[in-house]
Amino acid sequence: MEELNLASTTSSALSRLLNEEFTALEAKDFEKVEQIQEEKLSLMQKLQSFWDALKKSETTDAQLLDELTQKLEICKEQHLRNSLLLNKQMEITRNLLGAITKKNNANASVYDKLGKMT
């Protein structure tokens, strides 16, 4: 029963942290995002160990376990939302880098081997 309470508390903490991560991603505060990763990993590892202990326990209350499962589902949705935002930002950055690189390459190679403009 104590594992269930600890898992519930940890899942709530993870949910808050995922919201912080989303806010940092929106603000493009990537230093904050990186700081959050260690704490997020730690919370997820704790949740995994609690979950493993709960699966072995025969006295776990089904209703409380369902509530925990719902909290974890919310965390999963928050993680997916953050992942989508991060992937979108990475795509924009790649596109910008591609545009800059192509422009610089065009300026750098003005003539080809035959002396014609490229």
Secondary structure, 3 states (H helix, E strand, C coil): CHHHHHHHHHHHHHHHHHHHHHHHHHCCCHHHHHHHHHHHHHHHHHHHHHHHHHHHCCCCCHHHHHHHHHHHHHHHHHHHHHHHHHHHHHHHHHHHHHHHHHHHHHHHCCECCCCCEC
